[in-house]
Amino acid sequence: MKHWELEIAGEHIRAEWNEGATFNMQSPIGGQWVDYHCFTVYGIESEQEALECIMEMIQEELLEGEGVAVI
């Protein structure tokens, strides 16, 4: 399991990748990381590709006006 902690639009979030196809986007609540969005992308072969998928998903959320954490 790999994860990246990011600050996007003033929000502290964590992106978790199972080194396969599944991603969990998380925000800190009560001192624990809580999933707020999960998604799947097939064919990822490297950490760099995984991080690019995460950044694309975040950009889509921001463009749609959803923000990064919907909890």
N, CA, C and O atoms as a Maestro MAE file, in Angstrom:
{
 s_m_m2io_version
 :::
 2.0.0
}

f_m_ct {
 s_m_title
 :::
 protein
 m_atom[284] {
  # First column is atom index #
  i_m_mmod_type
  r_m_x_coord
  r_m_y_coord
  r_m_z_coord
  i_m_residue_number
  s_m_chain_name
  s_m_pdb_residue_name
  s_m_pdb_atom_name
  i_m_atomic_number
  :::
  1 25 0.852 -1.168 0.000 1 A "MET " " N  " 7
  2 3 0.000 0.000 0.000 1 A "MET " " CA " 6
  3 2 0.901 1.236 0.000 1 A "MET " " C  " 6
  4 15 1.804 1.354 0.829 1 A "MET " " O  " 8
  5 25 0.655 2.131 -0.914 2 A "LYS " " N  " 7
  6 3 1.384 3.401 -0.993 2 A "LYS " " CA " 6
  7 2 0.407 4.529 -0.679 2 A "LYS " " C  " 6
  8 15 -0.792 4.418 -0.934 2 A "LYS " " O  " 8
  9 25 0.937 5.611 -0.124 3 A "HIS " " N  " 7
  10 3 0.082 6.770 0.092 3 A "HIS " " CA " 6
  11 2 0.891 8.052 -0.045 3 A "HIS " " C  " 6
  12 15 2.105 8.090 0.156 3 A "HIS " " O  " 8
  13 25 0.153 9.097 -0.396 4 A "TRP " " N  " 7
  14 3 0.716 10.429 -0.535 4 A "TRP " " CA " 6
  15 2 -0.157 11.387 0.255 4 A "TRP " " C  " 6
  16 15 -1.383 11.339 0.154 4 A "TRP " " O  " 8
  17 25 0.462 12.253 1.036 5 A "GLU " " N  " 7
  18 3 -0.274 13.295 1.744 5 A "GLU " " CA " 6
  19 2 -0.082 14.593 0.978 5 A "GLU " " C  " 6
  20 15 1.041 14.979 0.653 5 A "GLU " " O  " 8
  21 25 -1.188 15.257 0.696 6 A "LEU " " N  " 7
  22 3 -1.181 16.443 -0.150 6 A "LEU " " CA " 6
  23 2 -1.966 17.563 0.495 6 A "LEU " " C  " 6
  24 15 -2.860 17.324 1.306 6 A "LEU " " O  " 8
  25 25 -1.626 18.791 0.129 7 A "GLU " " N  " 7
  26 3 -2.455 19.932 0.498 7 A "GLU " " CA " 6
  27 2 -2.958 20.535 -0.802 7 A "GLU " " C  " 6
  28 15 -2.182 21.054 -1.605 7 A "GLU " " O  " 8
  29 25 -4.265 20.460 -0.995 8 A "ILE " " N  " 7
  30 3 -4.907 20.936 -2.212 8 A "ILE " " CA " 6
  31 2 -5.991 21.939 -1.808 8 A "ILE " " C  " 6
  32 15 -6.877 21.623 -1.015 8 A "ILE " " O  " 8
  33 25 -5.910 23.138 -2.358 9 A "ALA " " N  " 7
  34 3 -6.901 24.185 -2.079 9 A "ALA " " CA " 6
  35 2 -7.111 24.372 -0.574 9 A "ALA " " C  " 6
  36 15 -8.235 24.570 -0.112 9 A "ALA " " O  " 8
  37 25 -6.019 24.305 0.177 10 A "GLY " " N  " 7
  38 3 -6.087 24.507 1.617 10 A "GLY " " CA " 6
  39 2 -6.560 23.307 2.418 10 A "GLY " " C  " 6
  40 15 -6.666 23.389 3.642 10 A "GLY " " O  " 8
  41 25 -6.842 22.205 1.759 11 A "GLU " " N  " 7
  42 3 -7.306 20.982 2.427 11 A "GLU " " CA " 6
  43 2 -6.175 19.965 2.511 11 A "GLU " " C  " 6
  44 15 -5.474 19.733 1.526 11 A "GLU " " O  " 8
  45 25 -5.995 19.363 3.671 12 A "HIS " " N  " 7
  46 3 -5.009 18.298 3.854 12 A "HIS " " CA " 6
  47 2 -5.707 16.981 3.531 12 A "HIS " " C  " 6
  48 15 -6.684 16.616 4.184 12 A "HIS " " O  " 8
  49 25 -5.205 16.272 2.524 13 A "ILE " " N  " 7
  50 3 -5.807 14.999 2.131 13 A "ILE " " CA " 6
  51 2 -4.728 13.942 1.981 13 A "ILE " " C  " 6
  52 15 -3.538 14.249 1.906 13 A "ILE " " O  " 8
  53 25 -5.160 12.711 1.939 14 A "ARG " " N  " 7
  54 3 -4.251 11.597 1.677 14 A "ARG " " CA " 6
  55 2 -4.841 10.749 0.568 14 A "ARG " " C  " 6
  56 15 -6.038 10.461 0.550 14 A "ARG " " O  " 8
  57 25 -3.983 10.357 -0.352 15 A "ALA " " N  " 7
  58 3 -4.372 9.455 -1.431 15 A "ALA " " CA " 6
  59 2 -3.663 8.130 -1.192 15 A "ALA " " C  " 6
  60 15 -2.444 8.090 -1.026 15 A "ALA " " O  " 8
  61 25 -4.427 7.056 -1.177 16 A "GLU " " N  " 7
  62 3 -3.900 5.731 -0.907 16 A "GLU " " CA " 6
  63 2 -4.097 4.869 -2.146 16 A "GLU " " C  " 6
  64 15 -5.172 4.884 -2.746 16 A "GLU " " O  " 8
  65 25 -3.076 4.122 -2.532 17 A "TRP " " N  " 7
  66 3 -3.108 3.250 -3.705 17 A "TRP " " CA " 6
  67 2 -2.695 1.849 -3.266 17 A "TRP " " C  " 6
  68 15 -1.700 1.688 -2.560 17 A "TRP " " O  " 8
  69 25 -3.450 0.845 -3.676 18 A "ASN " " N  " 7
  70 3 -3.164 -0.522 -3.238 18 A "ASN " " CA " 6
  71 2 -2.114 -1.211 -4.114 18 A "ASN " " C  " 6
  72 15 -1.926 -2.424 -4.017 18 A "ASN " " O  " 8
  73 25 -1.434 -0.446 -4.963 19 A "GLU " " N  " 7
  74 3 -0.410 -0.941 -5.887 19 A "GLU " " CA " 6
  75 2 -0.996 -1.878 -6.929 19 A "GLU " " C  " 6
  76 15 -0.287 -2.682 -7.533 19 A "GLU " " O  " 8
  77 25 -2.294 -1.762 -7.126 20 A "GLY " " N  " 7
  78 3 -3.000 -2.507 -8.161 20 A "GLY " " CA " 6
  79 2 -3.836 -1.534 -8.957 20 A "GLY " " C  " 6
  80 15 -3.316 -0.792 -9.790 20 A "GLY " " O  " 8
  81 25 -5.137 -1.534 -8.702 21 A "ALA " " N  " 7
  82 3 -6.041 -0.675 -9.462 21 A "ALA " " CA " 6
  83 2 -6.909 0.232 -8.587 21 A "ALA " " C  " 6
  84 15 -7.636 1.072 -9.117 21 A "ALA " " O  " 8
  85 25 -6.851 0.082 -7.268 22 A "THR " " N  " 7
  86 3 -7.785 0.780 -6.393 22 A "THR " " CA " 6
  87 2 -7.135 1.948 -5.655 22 A "THR " " C  " 6
  88 15 -6.022 1.839 -5.139 22 A "THR " " O  " 8
  89 25 -7.860 3.068 -5.621 23 A "PHE " " N  " 7
  90 3 -7.425 4.268 -4.920 23 A "PHE " " CA " 6
  91 2 -8.468 4.655 -3.891 23 A "PHE " " C  " 6
  92 15 -9.666 4.481 -4.117 23 A "PHE " " O  " 8
  93 25 -8.016 5.183 -2.756 24 A "ASN " " N  " 7
  94 3 -8.895 5.737 -1.731 24 A "ASN " " CA " 6
  95 2 -8.422 7.149 -1.439 24 A "ASN " " C  " 6
  96 15 -7.253 7.366 -1.122 24 A "ASN " " O  " 8
  97 25 -9.324 8.103 -1.547 25 A "MET " " N  " 7
  98 3 -9.029 9.476 -1.176 25 A "MET " " CA " 6
  99 2 -9.535 9.650 0.249 25 A "MET " " C  " 6
  100 15 -10.653 9.246 0.569 25 A "MET " " O  " 8
  101 25 -8.714 10.250 1.102 26 A "GLN " " N  " 7
  102 3 -9.043 10.319 2.520 26 A "GLN " " CA " 6
  103 2 -8.835 11.726 3.061 26 A "GLN " " C  " 6
  104 15 -7.998 12.483 2.569 26 A "GLN " " O  " 8
  105 25 -9.612 12.058 4.082 27 A "SER " " N  " 7
  106 3 -9.412 13.313 4.807 27 A "SER " " CA " 6
  107 2 -9.324 12.985 6.301 27 A "SER " " C  " 6
  108 15 -9.889 11.992 6.759 27 A "SER " " O  " 8
  109 25 -8.608 13.832 7.057 28 A "PRO " " N  " 7
  110 3 -8.438 13.557 8.492 28 A "PRO " " CA " 6
  111 2 -9.672 13.990 9.285 28 A "PRO " " C  " 6
  112 15 -10.122 15.132 9.198 28 A "PRO " " O  " 8
  113 25 -10.201 13.048 10.055 29 A "ILE " " N  " 7
  114 3 -11.342 13.332 10.926 29 A "ILE " " CA " 6
  115 2 -11.060 12.677 12.277 29 A "ILE " " C  " 6
  116 15 -10.845 11.467 12.360 29 A "ILE " " O  " 8
  117 25 -11.064 13.474 13.308 30 A "GLY " " N  " 7
  118 3 -10.839 12.944 14.653 30 A "GLY " " CA " 6
  119 2 -9.520 12.207 14.807 30 A "GLY " " C  " 6
  120 15 -9.437 11.234 15.557 30 A "GLY " " O  " 8
  121 25 -8.492 12.659 14.107 31 A "GLY " " N  " 7
  122 3 -7.178 12.039 14.220 31 A "GLY " " CA " 6
  123 2 -6.995 10.777 13.391 31 A "GLY " " C  " 6
  124 15 -5.961 10.118 13.498 31 A "GLY " " O  " 8
  125 25 -7.985 10.423 12.559 32 A "GLN " " N  " 7
  126 3 -7.876 9.241 11.706 32 A "GLN " " CA " 6
  127 2 -8.162 9.628 10.260 32 A "GLN " " C  " 6
  128 15 -8.883 10.589 9.991 32 A "GLN " " O  " 8
  129 25 -7.587 8.866 9.336 33 A "TRP " " N  " 7
  130 3 -7.863 9.078 7.917 33 A "TRP " " CA " 6
  131 2 -9.133 8.333 7.545 33 A "TRP " " C  " 6
  132 15 -9.259 7.134 7.794 33 A "TRP " " O  " 8
  133 25 -10.083 9.064 6.940 34 A "VAL " " N  " 7
  134 3 -11.386 8.504 6.595 34 A "VAL " " CA " 6
  135 2 -11.598 8.642 5.088 34 A "VAL " " C  " 6
  136 15 -11.413 9.720 4.523 34 A "VAL " " O  " 8
  137 25 -11.990 7.540 4.442 35 A "ASP " " N  " 7
  138 3 -12.247 7.552 3.000 35 A "ASP " " CA " 6
  139 2 -13.421 8.466 2.675 35 A "ASP " " C  " 6
  140 15 -14.456 8.415 3.339 35 A "ASP " " O  " 8
  141 25 -13.258 9.304 1.648 36 A "TYR " " N  " 7
  142 3 -14.391 10.082 1.156 36 A "TYR " " CA " 6
  143 2 -14.653 9.812 -0.320 36 A "TYR " " C  " 6
  144 15 -15.710 10.176 -0.837 36 A "TYR " " O  " 8
  145 25 -13.695 9.173 -1.009 37 A "HIS " " N  " 7
  146 3 -13.897 8.860 -2.424 37 A "HIS " " CA " 6
  147 2 -12.980 7.700 -2.784 37 A "HIS " " C  " 6
  148 15 -11.800 7.703 -2.433 37 A "HIS " " O  " 8
  149 25 -13.516 6.716 -3.479 38 A "CYS " " N  " 7
  150 3 -12.725 5.578 -3.953 38 A "CYS " " CA " 6
  151 2 -12.913 5.471 -5.459 38 A "CYS " " C  " 6
  152 15 -14.000 5.732 -5.974 38 A "CYS " " O  " 8
  153 25 -11.852 5.088 -6.164 39 A "PHE " " N  " 7
  154 3 -11.966 4.898 -7.602 39 A "PHE " " CA " 6
  155 2 -10.967 3.847 -8.071 39 A "PHE " " C  " 6
  156 15 -10.030 3.496 -7.355 39 A "PHE " " O  " 8
  157 25 -11.185 3.353 -9.285 40 A "THR " " N  " 7
  158 3 -10.377 2.279 -9.845 40 A "THR " " CA " 6
  159 2 -9.833 2.699 -11.200 40 A "THR " " C  " 6
  160 15 -10.550 3.268 -12.022 40 A "THR " " O  " 8
  161 25 -8.554 2.410 -11.421 41 A "VAL " " N  " 7
  162 3 -7.916 2.646 -12.710 41 A "VAL " " CA " 6
  163 2 -7.050 1.422 -13.001 41 A "VAL " " C  " 6
  164 15 -6.178 1.068 -12.208 41 A "VAL " " O  " 8
  165 25 -7.294 0.789 -14.129 42 A "TYR " " N  " 7
  166 3 -6.533 -0.408 -14.497 42 A "TYR " " CA " 6
  167 2 -5.306 -0.063 -15.339 42 A "TYR " " C  " 6
  168 15 -5.291 0.956 -16.029 42 A "TYR " " O  " 8
  169 25 -4.293 -0.898 -15.283 43 A "GLY " " N  " 7
  170 3 -3.118 -0.776 -16.146 43 A "GLY " " CA " 6
  171 2 -2.010 0.106 -15.601 43 A "GLY " " C  " 6
  172 15 -1.094 0.462 -16.341 43 A "GLY " " O  " 8
  173 25 -2.068 0.461 -14.344 44 A "ILE " " N  " 7
  174 3 -1.024 1.305 -13.754 44 A "ILE " " CA " 6
  175 2 0.199 0.440 -13.470 44 A "ILE " " C  " 6
  176 15 0.092 -0.628 -12.868 44 A "ILE " " O  " 8
  177 25 1.360 0.914 -13.913 45 A "GLU " " N  " 7
  178 3 2.581 0.120 -13.772 45 A "GLU " " CA " 6
  179 2 3.637 0.753 -12.882 45 A "GLU " " C  " 6
  180 15 4.665 0.131 -12.614 45 A "GLU " " O  " 8
  181 25 3.407 1.982 -12.415 46 A "SER " " N  " 7
  182 3 4.425 2.623 -11.586 46 A "SER " " CA " 6
  183 2 3.783 3.600 -10.602 46 A "SER " " C  " 6
  184 15 2.628 3.999 -10.752 46 A "SER " " O  " 8
  185 25 4.575 3.974 -9.585 47 A "GLU " " N  " 7
  186 3 4.110 4.966 -8.621 47 A "GLU " " CA " 6
  187 2 3.839 6.298 -9.305 47 A "GLU " " C  " 6
  188 15 2.895 7.003 -8.948 47 A "GLU " " O  " 8
  189 25 4.667 6.645 -10.291 48 A "GLN " " N  " 7
  190 3 4.471 7.910 -11.009 48 A "GLN " " CA " 6
  191 2 3.122 7.923 -11.729 48 A "GLN " " C  " 6
  192 15 2.407 8.924 -11.687 48 A "GLN " " O  " 8
  193 25 2.773 6.818 -12.386 49 A "GLU " " N  " 7
  194 3 1.471 6.734 -13.063 49 A "GLU " " CA " 6
  195 2 0.328 6.833 -12.057 49 A "GLU " " C  " 6
  196 15 -0.690 7.470 -12.329 49 A "GLU " " O  " 8
  197 25 0.497 6.203 -10.895 50 A "ALA " " N  " 7
  198 3 -0.537 6.263 -9.853 50 A "ALA " " CA " 6
  199 2 -0.728 7.697 -9.382 50 A "ALA " " C  " 6
  200 15 -1.859 8.162 -9.244 50 A "ALA " " O  " 8
  201 25 0.374 8.399 -9.134 51 A "LEU " " N  " 7
  202 3 0.279 9.783 -8.685 51 A "LEU " " CA " 6
  203 2 -0.370 10.662 -9.752 51 A "LEU " " C  " 6
  204 15 -1.137 11.566 -9.418 51 A "LEU " " O  " 8
  205 25 -0.080 10.416 -11.017 52 A "GLU " " N  " 7
  206 3 -0.715 11.164 -12.100 52 A "GLU " " CA " 6
  207 2 -2.225 10.932 -12.117 52 A "GLU " " C  " 6
  208 15 -2.990 11.868 -12.352 52 A "GLU " " O  " 8
  209 25 -2.660 9.701 -11.873 53 A "CYS " " N  " 7
  210 3 -4.102 9.402 -11.798 53 A "CYS " " CA " 6
  211 2 -4.749 10.159 -10.652 53 A "CYS " " C  " 6
  212 15 -5.849 10.693 -10.797 53 A "CYS " " O  " 8
  213 25 -4.073 10.206 -9.522 54 A "ILE " " N  " 7
  214 3 -4.589 10.919 -8.353 54 A "ILE " " CA " 6
  215 2 -4.742 12.400 -8.667 54 A "ILE " " C  " 6
  216 15 -5.778 12.998 -8.375 54 A "ILE " " O  " 8
  217 25 -3.715 12.989 -9.260 55 A "MET " " N  " 7
  218 3 -3.762 14.415 -9.567 55 A "MET " " CA " 6
  219 2 -4.841 14.727 -10.598 55 A "MET " " C  " 6
  220 15 -5.484 15.773 -10.515 55 A "MET " " O  " 8
  221 25 -5.049 13.843 -11.564 56 A "GLU " " N  " 7
  222 3 -6.120 14.032 -12.553 56 A "GLU " " CA " 6
  223 2 -7.489 14.003 -11.879 56 A "GLU " " C  " 6
  224 15 -8.355 14.820 -12.192 56 A "GLU " " O  " 8
  225 25 -7.684 13.062 -10.952 57 A "MET " " N  " 7
  226 3 -8.957 12.966 -10.250 57 A "MET " " CA " 6
  227 2 -9.207 14.217 -9.415 57 A "MET " " C  " 6
  228 15 -10.327 14.729 -9.391 57 A "MET " " O  " 8
  229 25 -8.179 14.713 -8.732 58 A "ILE " " N  " 7
  230 3 -8.316 15.926 -7.926 58 A "ILE " " CA " 6
  231 2 -8.659 17.116 -8.817 58 A "ILE " " C  " 6
  232 15 -9.520 17.927 -8.476 58 A "ILE " " O  " 8
  233 25 -7.987 17.215 -9.952 59 A "GLN " " N  " 7
  234 3 -8.260 18.315 -10.878 59 A "GLN " " CA " 6
  235 2 -9.709 18.266 -11.371 59 A "GLN " " C  " 6
  236 15 -10.371 19.300 -11.466 59 A "GLN " " O  " 8
  237 25 -10.194 17.069 -11.683 60 A "GLU " " N  " 7
  238 3 -11.590 16.927 -12.118 60 A "GLU " " CA " 6
  239 2 -12.551 17.375 -11.021 60 A "GLU " " C  " 6
  240 15 -13.527 18.071 -11.301 60 A "GLU " " O  " 8
  241 25 -12.284 16.980 -9.764 61 A "GLU " " N  " 7
  242 3 -13.133 17.402 -8.644 61 A "GLU " " CA " 6
  243 2 -13.154 18.917 -8.506 61 A "GLU " " C  " 6
  244 15 -14.210 19.514 -8.300 61 A "GLU " " O  " 8
  245 25 -11.984 19.536 -8.622 62 A "LEU " " N  " 7
  246 3 -11.901 20.984 -8.484 62 A "LEU " " CA " 6
  247 2 -12.627 21.686 -9.625 62 A "LEU " " C  " 6
  248 15 -13.304 22.690 -9.403 62 A "LEU " " O  " 8
  249 25 -12.495 21.171 -10.838 63 A "LEU " " N  " 7
  250 3 -13.170 21.771 -11.990 63 A "LEU " " CA " 6
  251 2 -14.687 21.643 -11.898 63 A "LEU " " C  " 6
  252 15 -15.423 22.520 -12.351 63 A "LEU " " O  " 8
  253 25 -15.150 20.531 -11.301 64 A "GLU " " N  " 7
  254 3 -16.583 20.321 -11.142 64 A "GLU " " CA " 6
  255 2 -17.143 21.095 -9.959 64 A "GLU " " C  " 6
  256 15 -18.352 21.106 -9.729 64 A "GLU " " O  " 8
  257 25 -16.250 21.747 -9.204 65 A "GLY " " N  " 7
  258 3 -16.691 22.541 -8.069 65 A "GLY " " CA " 6
  259 2 -17.047 21.744 -6.843 65 A "GLY " " C  " 6
  260 15 -17.706 22.256 -5.938 65 A "GLY " " O  " 8
  261 25 -16.618 20.485 -6.799 66 A "GLU " " N  " 7
  262 3 -16.945 19.626 -5.663 66 A "GLU " " CA " 6
  263 2 -15.983 19.813 -4.494 66 A "GLU " " C  " 6
  264 15 -16.269 19.360 -3.386 66 A "GLU " " O  " 8
  265 25 -14.859 20.467 -4.720 67 A "GLY " " N  " 7
  266 3 -13.840 20.529 -3.670 67 A "GLY " " CA " 6
  267 2 -13.151 19.195 -3.590 67 A "GLY " " C  " 6
  268 15 -13.410 18.310 -4.406 67 A "GLY " " O  " 8
  269 25 -12.274 19.035 -2.618 68 A "VAL " " N  " 7
  270 3 -11.556 17.769 -2.528 68 A "VAL " " CA " 6
  271 2 -12.090 16.864 -1.437 68 A "VAL " " C  " 6
  272 15 -11.876 15.654 -1.497 68 A "VAL " " O  " 8
  273 25 -12.765 17.395 -0.461 69 A "ALA " " N  " 7
  274 3 -13.339 16.551 0.583 69 A "ALA " " CA " 6
  275 2 -14.806 16.884 0.726 69 A "ALA " " C  " 6
  276 15 -15.173 18.035 0.964 69 A "ALA " " O  " 8
  277 25 -15.629 15.886 0.582 70 A "VAL " " N  " 7
  278 3 -17.072 16.115 0.617 70 A "VAL " " CA " 6
  279 2 -17.712 15.608 1.900 70 A "VAL " " C  " 6
  280 15 -18.921 15.383 1.947 70 A "VAL " " O  " 8
  281 25 -16.915 15.430 2.928 71 A "ILE " " N  " 7
  282 3 -17.454 14.953 4.208 71 A "ILE " " CA " 6
  283 2 -17.999 16.133 4.969 71 A "ILE " " C  " 6
  284 15 -18.505 15.971 6.080 71 A "ILE " " O  " 8
  :::
 }
 m_bond[283] {
  # First column is bond index #
  i_m_from
  i_m_to
  i_m_order
  :::
  1 1 2 1
  2 2 3 1
  3 3 4 2
  4 3 5 1
  5 5 6 1
  6 6 7 1
  7 7 8 2
  8 7 9 1
  9 9 10 1
  10 10 11 1
  11 11 12 2
  12 11 13 1
  13 13 14 1
  14 14 15 1
  15 15 16 2
  16 15 17 1
  17 17 18 1
  18 18 19 1
  19 19 20 2
  20 19 21 1
  21 21 22 1
  22 22 23 1
  23 23 24 2
  24 23 25 1
  25 25 26 1
  26 26 27 1
  27 27 28 2
  28 27 29 1
  29 29 30 1
  30 30 31 1
  31 31 32 2
  32 31 33 1
  33 33 34 1
  34 34 35 1
  35 35 36 2
  36 35 37 1
  37 37 38 1
  38 38 39 1
  39 39 40 2
  40 39 41 1
  41 41 42 1
  42 42 43 1
  43 43 44 2
  44 43 45 1
  45 45 46 1
  46 46 47 1
  47 47 48 2
  48 47 49 1
  49 49 50 1
  50 50 51 1
  51 51 52 2
  52 51 53 1
  53 53 54 1
  54 54 55 1
  55 55 56 2
  56 55 57 1
  57 57 58 1
  58 58 59 1
  59 59 60 2
  60 59 61 1
  61 61 62 1
  62 62 63 1
  63 63 64 2
  64 63 65 1
  65 65 66 1
  66 66 67 1
  67 67 68 2
  68 67 69 1
  69 69 70 1
  70 70 71 1
  71 71 72 2
  72 71 73 1
  73 73 74 1
  74 74 75 1
  75 75 76 2
  76 75 77 1
  77 77 78 1
  78 78 79 1
  79 79 80 2
  80 79 81 1
  81 81 82 1
  82 82 83 1
  83 83 84 2
  84 83 85 1
  85 85 86 1
  86 86 87 1
  87 87 88 2
  88 87 89 1
  89 89 90 1
  90 90 91 1
  91 91 92 2
  92 91 93 1
  93 93 94 1
  94 94 95 1
  95 95 96 2
  96 95 97 1
  97 97 98 1
  98 98 99 1
  99 99 100 2
  100 99 101 1
  101 101 102 1
  102 102 103 1
  103 103 104 2
  104 103 105 1
  105 105 106 1
  106 106 107 1
  107 107 108 2
  108 107 109 1
  109 109 110 1
  110 110 111 1
  111 111 112 2
  112 111 113 1
  113 113 114 1
  114 114 115 1
  115 115 116 2
  116 115 117 1
  117 117 118 1
  118 118 119 1
  119 119 120 2
  120 119 121 1
  121 121 122 1
  122 122 123 1
  123 123 124 2
  124 123 125 1
  125 125 126 1
  126 126 127 1
  127 127 128 2
  128 127 129 1
  129 129 130 1
  130 130 131 1
  131 131 132 2
  132 131 133 1
  133 133 134 1
  134 134 135 1
  135 135 136 2
  136 135 137 1
  137 137 138 1
  138 138 139 1
  139 139 140 2
  140 139 141 1
  141 141 142 1
  142 142 143 1
  143 143 144 2
  144 143 145 1
  145 145 146 1
  146 146 147 1
  147 147 148 2
  148 147 149 1
  149 149 150 1
  150 150 151 1
  151 151 152 2
  152 151 153 1
  153 153 154 1
  154 154 155 1
  155 155 156 2
  156 155 157 1
  157 157 158 1
  158 158 159 1
  159 159 160 2
  160 159 161 1
  161 161 162 1
  162 162 163 1
  163 163 164 2
  164 163 165 1
  165 165 166 1
  166 166 167 1
  167 167 168 2
  168 167 169 1
  169 169 170 1
  170 170 171 1
  171 171 172 2
  172 171 173 1
  173 173 174 1
  174 174 175 1
  175 175 176 2
  176 175 177 1
  177 177 178 1
  178 178 179 1
  179 179 180 2
  180 179 181 1
  181 181 182 1
  182 182 183 1
  183 183 184 2
  184 183 185 1
  185 185 186 1
  186 186 187 1
  187 187 188 2
  188 187 189 1
  189 189 190 1
  190 190 191 1
  191 191 192 2
  192 191 193 1
  193 193 194 1
  194 194 195 1
  195 195 196 2
  196 195 197 1
  197 197 198 1
  198 198 199 1
  199 199 200 2
  200 199 201 1
  201 201 202 1
  202 202 203 1
  203 203 204 2
  204 203 205 1
  205 205 206 1
  206 206 207 1
  207 207 208 2
  208 207 209 1
  209 209 210 1
  210 210 211 1
  211 211 212 2
  212 211 213 1
  213 213 214 1
  214 214 215 1
  215 215 216 2
  216 215 217 1
  217 217 218 1
  218 218 219 1
  219 219 220 2
  220 219 221 1
  221 221 222 1
  222 222 223 1
  223 223 224 2
  224 223 225 1
  225 225 226 1
  226 226 227 1
  227 227 228 2
  228 227 229 1
  229 229 230 1
  230 230 231 1
  231 231 232 2
  232 231 233 1
  233 233 234 1
  234 234 235 1
  235 235 236 2
  236 235 237 1
  237 237 238 1
  238 238 239 1
  239 239 240 2
  240 239 241 1
  241 241 242 1
  242 242 243 1
  243 243 244 2
  244 243 245 1
  245 245 246 1
  246 246 247 1
  247 247 248 2
  248 247 249 1
  249 249 250 1
  250 250 251 1
  251 251 252 2
  252 251 253 1
  253 253 254 1
  254 254 255 1
  255 255 256 2
  256 255 257 1
  257 257 258 1
  258 258 259 1
  259 259 260 2
  260 259 261 1
  261 261 262 1
  262 262 263 1
  263 263 264 2
  264 263 265 1
  265 265 266 1
  266 266 267 1
  267 267 268 2
  268 267 269 1
  269 269 270 1
  270 270 271 1
  271 271 272 2
  272 271 273 1
  273 273 274 1
  274 274 275 1
  275 275 276 2
  276 275 277 1
  277 277 278 1
  278 278 279 1
  279 279 280 2
  280 279 281 1
  281 281 282 1
  282 282 283 1
  283 283 284 2
  :::
 }
}
